[in-house]
C-alpha cells in the first residue's frame, strides 16, 4: 500500500497549459501516473500534449473521473484553484504554487475544515509513491519502492534523504513534501497518522526545520500514538533569531521555534534525531536493523 496517491490515482492538472504545468505533468505521466485531464479557463475543448483540457475542475471530474489535483496556478489565483478542486469532489489536492498570500491560505484553511478532501502544500514538491504514482515535481529516478515513509518541510532535503536511502537499498512507501509555508493543508501529525495506518510502512523519516511548533506537535503525537519508529532531522540549527531561512515559515521569533527546542522535544518522544543531514540514511538503516 501507500498513502495519498497510488496506481489508481487519476490526476487533473490545474494550470496544465503553462510552462511549469506542462513540464511536470509530462514527467508525472512518463512515470506512469494517469494524467487524465488539464484545466485552463478559456482553453476547454483542446488537447494539450494528448491530454484533454477543460474550463473547470467539475467538468474534468465528470468527464474523466479525476480524483487527484495537481496545481500549478499563479499565486494570486491558487487559493481559488484549491477551493474549486475541493468543490468538485477531488480527494487529494497537491498545490505546488509558492508565494500564495497568507490571508488567502487562512481563507482556504477555514473553507476546507470538515471536508473530506486532503490538501498537500502549498509551496511543496508534492507526493510520490515509488513505482505507483507521482503527483509533484520531485525527480522520480532517485526513488525506490519500499517500506519507509518520508515527510519533509524541505523539498531539497527530501531528495537528499531519498538519495541516501536508495543508495543503501532502502525503499520508500510514500514521500510527502508538506511545504514550508506558515499555513499548510497537511501537517506532520496528519502525515504521521496516515503512515501509522498504512500496513506497508515500517518506519518514518521526518525532516523539519526552524519556526513554528509543527515538529513539537509531531513529537507529542509520536509519543502518544505512533507504534512505528521515527527518525528525525531539523535543519536551520545555526540560524540566528529573526532570520528567515528560505521558507516563509522558517523563522525563529520571540525565542521560540529553535532547532534545539525541536530536537529536544523529538528526543523526549523517542525519535532517533540526527544532527547532520549526511547521517539520515545511516540512521534509518540503523533503526531498521534493530527491529
CORWOKA-V904365 format. One record per residue. RES is the residue in three letters. PSI is psi in whole degrees, -180 to 180 (999 if undefined). OMEGA is omega in degrees with one decimal (* if undefined). NEAR is the number of other C-alpha atoms within 10 Angstrom. Layout:
BEGIN
res->(RES & RES)
psi->(PSI & PSI)
omega->(OMEGA & OMEGA)
near->(NEAR & NEAR)
END
This chain:
BEGIN
res->(UNK & UNK & UNK & UNK & UNK & UNK & UNK & UNK & UNK & UNK & UNK & UNK & UNK & UNK & UNK & UNK & UNK & UNK & UNK & UNK & UNK & UNK & UNK & UNK & UNK & UNK & UNK & UNK & UNK & UNK & UNK & UNK & UNK & UNK & UNK & UNK & UNK & UNK & UNK & UNK & UNK & UNK & UNK & UNK & UNK & UNK & UNK & UNK & UNK & UNK & UNK & UNK & UNK & UNK & UNK & UNK & UNK & UNK & UNK & UNK & UNK & UNK & UNK & UNK & UNK & UNK & UNK & UNK & UNK & UNK & UNK & UNK & UNK & UNK & UNK & UNK & UNK & UNK & UNK & UNK & UNK & UNK & UNK & UNK & UNK & UNK & UNK & UNK & UNK & UNK & UNK & UNK & UNK & UNK & UNK & UNK & UNK & UNK & UNK & UNK & UNK & UNK & UNK & UNK & UNK & UNK & UNK & UNK & UNK & UNK & UNK & UNK & UNK & UNK & UNK & UNK & UNK & UNK & UNK & UNK & UNK & UNK & UNK & UNK & UNK & UNK & UNK & UNK & UNK & UNK & UNK & UNK & UNK & UNK & UNK & UNK & UNK & UNK & UNK & UNK & UNK & UNK & UNK & UNK & UNK & UNK & UNK & UNK & UNK & UNK & UNK & UNK & UNK & UNK & UNK & UNK & UNK & UNK & UNK & UNK & UNK & UNK & UNK & UNK & UNK & UNK & UNK & UNK & UNK & UNK & UNK & UNK & UNK & UNK & UNK & UNK & UNK & UNK & UNK & UNK & UNK & UNK & UNK & UNK & UNK & UNK & UNK & UNK & UNK & UNK & UNK & UNK & UNK & UNK & UNK & UNK & UNK & UNK & UNK & UNK & UNK & UNK & UNK & UNK & UNK & UNK & UNK & UNK & UNK & UNK & UNK & UNK & UNK & UNK & UNK & UNK & UNK & UNK & UNK & UNK & UNK & UNK & UNK & UNK & UNK & UNK & UNK & UNK & UNK & UNK & UNK & UNK & UNK & UNK & UNK & UNK & UNK & UNK & UNK & UNK & UNK & UNK & UNK & UNK & UNK & UNK & UNK & UNK & UNK & UNK & UNK & UNK & UNK & UNK & UNK & UNK & UNK & UNK & UNK & UNK & UNK & UNK & UNK & UNK & UNK & UNK & UNK & UNK & UNK & UNK & UNK & UNK & UNK & UNK & UNK & UNK & UNK & UNK & UNK & UNK & UNK & UNK & UNK & UNK & UNK & UNK & UNK & UNK & UNK & UNK & UNK)
psi->(-177 & 180 & 150 & -55 & 148 & -168 & -19 & -7 & 138 & 114 & 132 & 134 & 112 & 119 & 26 & -41 & -6 & 168 & -51 & -42 & -44 & -50 & -50 & -30 & -42 & -37 & -40 & -43 & -41 & -29 & -14 & 1 & 141 & 96 & 101 & -15 & 160 & 158 & 121 & 109 & 132 & -9 & 12 & 140 & -13 & 165 & 129 & 113 & 36 & 4 & 128 & 137 & 138 & 159 & -25 & 159 & -38 & -43 & -39 & -42 & -45 & -37 & -26 & -11 & 22 & 139 & -2 & 138 & 139 & 120 & 122 & 47 & 141 & 153 & -40 & -21 & -1 & -38 & -43 & -34 & -41 & -47 & -36 & -43 & -43 & -43 & -26 & -2 & 16 & 136 & -46 & 125 & 118 & 112 & 109 & -25 & 133 & 149 & 18 & 131 & 140 & -41 & -31 & -41 & -30 & -43 & -42 & -46 & -44 & -42 & -31 & -9 & 128 & -7 & 161 & -8 & 160 & 122 & 129 & 126 & -162 & -172 & 55 & 164 & -10 & -152 & 139 & 133 & 100 & 134 & -4 & -57 & 154 & 128 & 82 & -160 & 7 & 149 & 112 & -30 & -18 & -8 & 153 & 129 & 138 & -150 & 21 & 124 & 146 & 131 & 135 & 146 & -18 & 126 & -50 & -35 & -27 & -47 & -40 & -45 & -46 & -41 & -42 & -42 & -48 & -38 & -26 & 4 & 19 & 112 & 168 & 140 & -54 & 144 & 126 & 119 & 107 & -16 & 163 & 13 & 161 & -32 & 117 & 156 & -36 & 126 & 173 & -44 & -43 & -47 & -40 & -39 & -41 & -41 & -35 & -37 & -9 & 114 & -14 & 13 & 122 & -26 & 164 & 134 & 122 & 122 & 112 & -175 & 172 & 159 & 138 & -168 & 17 & -40 & -38 & -40 & -41 & -40 & -41 & -39 & -42 & -46 & -35 & -33 & -23 & 135 & -1 & 148 & 145 & 134 & 137 & 151 & 142 & 123 & 158 & 26 & -23 & 10 & 133 & 152 & 139 & -5 & 122 & 132 & 78 & -69 & 151 & -29 & -5 & 77 & 134 & 122 & 138 & 22 & 3 & 164 & 19 & 158 & -40 & -43 & -43 & -44 & -37 & -44 & -39 & -44 & -40 & -25 & -1 & 10 & 136 & 100 & 132 & 147 & -22 & 141 & -21 & -16 & 4 & -50 & -43 & -41 & -41 & -45 & -41 & -43 & -43 & -38 & -23 & -11 & 999)
omega->(177.9 & 177.2 & 172.2 & 177.6 & 177.1 & -175.3 & -179.7 & -177.1 & 177.6 & -165.5 & 168.8 & -178.0 & 176.8 & -171.8 & -176.3 & -170.7 & 173.8 & -176.9 & -178.7 & 179.7 & 179.7 & -176.1 & -174.1 & 175.1 & 179.1 & 176.9 & 176.9 & 179.2 & 178.3 & 178.9 & 179.7 & 179.0 & 178.3 & 174.4 & -169.3 & -176.1 & 170.6 & 177.1 & 171.0 & -178.9 & -180.0 & -180.0 & 179.5 & 177.2 & 179.5 & 169.0 & 178.2 & -174.9 & 178.6 & -178.1 & 179.5 & -178.5 & -179.3 & 177.6 & -177.6 & -177.3 & -178.1 & 178.9 & 178.2 & 179.0 & -178.6 & -174.6 & -173.0 & -177.1 & 178.9 & 178.6 & -178.8 & 179.0 & 175.5 & -168.5 & 174.1 & -177.0 & 179.8 & -173.1 & -175.9 & -176.1 & -173.4 & -179.9 & 178.0 & 177.5 & 177.4 & -178.3 & 177.2 & 178.5 & 179.2 & -179.3 & -179.5 & 177.2 & 177.7 & -175.7 & -179.5 & -179.2 & -179.4 & -176.2 & -178.5 & -171.1 & 175.9 & 174.1 & 176.3 & 179.0 & -176.9 & -179.6 & 175.1 & -180.0 & 172.8 & 178.7 & 179.4 & -178.2 & -180.0 & -177.5 & -177.1 & -179.7 & 179.0 & 178.2 & -175.5 & -179.5 & 178.2 & 174.7 & 172.6 & -176.8 & 8.6 & 178.4 & -175.6 & 176.9 & 177.1 & -173.2 & 172.0 & 169.1 & -169.9 & -179.8 & -176.4 & -177.2 & 176.4 & 174.5 & -176.2 & -172.3 & -177.0 & 176.8 & -171.1 & -171.9 & -178.0 & -174.2 & -179.4 & 178.2 & -179.5 & -167.3 & 176.3 & 175.7 & 179.0 & 176.1 & -177.5 & 169.8 & -176.0 & 177.7 & -176.3 & 176.5 & 172.7 & -178.6 & 178.1 & -179.7 & -179.7 & 177.8 & 178.0 & -179.9 & -177.8 & 178.6 & 178.4 & -179.1 & -179.9 & -177.4 & -177.2 & 175.8 & 173.4 & 174.9 & -175.4 & 171.8 & -173.2 & 177.7 & -175.1 & -180.0 & 179.9 & -178.9 & -174.9 & 178.4 & -179.3 & -179.2 & 172.7 & -179.0 & 178.6 & -178.4 & 177.3 & 178.4 & 178.2 & 178.4 & 176.3 & -178.1 & -178.5 & -176.6 & -178.3 & 171.8 & -176.4 & -177.8 & -177.3 & 171.9 & -176.4 & -177.3 & -178.6 & 177.8 & -177.9 & 177.5 & 176.5 & -178.1 & -175.7 & -178.1 & 176.4 & 176.4 & 179.0 & 179.2 & 178.4 & 178.2 & 178.4 & -178.8 & -173.9 & -167.6 & -173.5 & 178.8 & -179.2 & -178.7 & 179.4 & 175.2 & -174.1 & 173.2 & 176.4 & 177.3 & -176.7 & -174.5 & -178.8 & -177.2 & 177.1 & 177.9 & 177.4 & -179.6 & 177.4 & -175.1 & 173.2 & -177.5 & 180.0 & -178.7 & -174.9 & 179.9 & 175.8 & -179.4 & 178.0 & 178.9 & 179.7 & 178.7 & -178.5 & 177.7 & -178.2 & 178.6 & -178.2 & -179.8 & 178.2 & 179.5 & -179.7 & 178.0 & 180.0 & 179.6 & 179.5 & 177.7 & 177.7 & -174.1 & 176.0 & -176.6 & -176.3 & 177.3 & 179.1 & -174.8 & -174.5 & -178.8 & 179.2 & -179.6 & 177.6 & 179.5 & 179.5 & 179.7 & -178.5 & -179.5 & -179.9 & -178.0 & *)
near->(15 & 26 & 20 & 22 & 24 & 21 & 16 & 11 & 23 & 22 & 31 & 33 & 29 & 30 & 23 & 28 & 21 & 13 & 11 & 13 & 21 & 18 & 13 & 21 & 32 & 16 & 19 & 23 & 16 & 13 & 17 & 14 & 24 & 22 & 25 & 23 & 28 & 32 & 26 & 18 & 13 & 11 & 16 & 16 & 10 & 14 & 14 & 14 & 12 & 10 & 18 & 21 & 29 & 25 & 17 & 20 & 28 & 19 & 17 & 24 & 23 & 11 & 13 & 15 & 17 & 25 & 22 & 28 & 30 & 30 & 29 & 27 & 25 & 16 & 18 & 13 & 13 & 26 & 24 & 16 & 24 & 24 & 17 & 16 & 26 & 24 & 14 & 17 & 18 & 26 & 19 & 22 & 28 & 29 & 29 & 27 & 22 & 20 & 15 & 17 & 13 & 13 & 11 & 16 & 21 & 14 & 13 & 20 & 16 & 9 & 12 & 17 & 9 & 7 & 11 & 12 & 19 & 18 & 24 & 26 & 28 & 31 & 25 & 26 & 29 & 25 & 27 & 30 & 26 & 24 & 19 & 19 & 26 & 31 & 37 & 24 & 21 & 23 & 14 & 19 & 9 & 16 & 24 & 21 & 17 & 21 & 20 & 24 & 29 & 28 & 25 & 29 & 29 & 22 & 21 & 13 & 17 & 22 & 20 & 16 & 23 & 25 & 18 & 20 & 23 & 17 & 14 & 13 & 13 & 20 & 18 & 28 & 27 & 32 & 29 & 28 & 32 & 30 & 30 & 24 & 22 & 17 & 19 & 21 & 21 & 18 & 22 & 25 & 18 & 15 & 25 & 24 & 16 & 15 & 25 & 20 & 13 & 16 & 10 & 18 & 22 & 20 & 22 & 26 & 28 & 26 & 25 & 26 & 27 & 29 & 27 & 18 & 15 & 18 & 28 & 21 & 16 & 25 & 26 & 16 & 17 & 22 & 16 & 10 & 11 & 17 & 11 & 13 & 18 & 25 & 22 & 26 & 26 & 24 & 20 & 19 & 16 & 10 & 16 & 13 & 16 & 13 & 11 & 17 & 17 & 11 & 19 & 17 & 20 & 25 & 24 & 21 & 16 & 9 & 10 & 16 & 22 & 26 & 22 & 15 & 15 & 28 & 25 & 14 & 19 & 26 & 16 & 13 & 18 & 14 & 22 & 20 & 22 & 19 & 13 & 11 & 16 & 12 & 14 & 25 & 22 & 14 & 18 & 26 & 14 & 12 & 14 & 14 & 8 & 7 & 7)
END
